[in-house]
């Protein structure tokens, strides 16, 4: 599994600081985590996940406003069609 979560905040010197961030997850061949358990009544499907997203927002000492988006790519024939395990 590969995981990355990065956030950069621009310090403006005021009470409001804008920020931007990204996330990335890649998970493959982790079938041993399932220990032979069926998922959706199917056994021995491979694990193959690719998830990525981004966020932007404003942060202050008392509040934070964030807009974000996440995408999980489809992978036919895998656990949950590409689900993150």
Buried (B, 14 or more C-beta within 10 A) or exposed (E): EEEEEEEEEEEEEEEEBEBEBBBBBEBBEBBEEBEEEEBEEEEEBEBBBBBBBBBEBBBEEEEEEEEEEEEBEEBEEBBBBBBEB
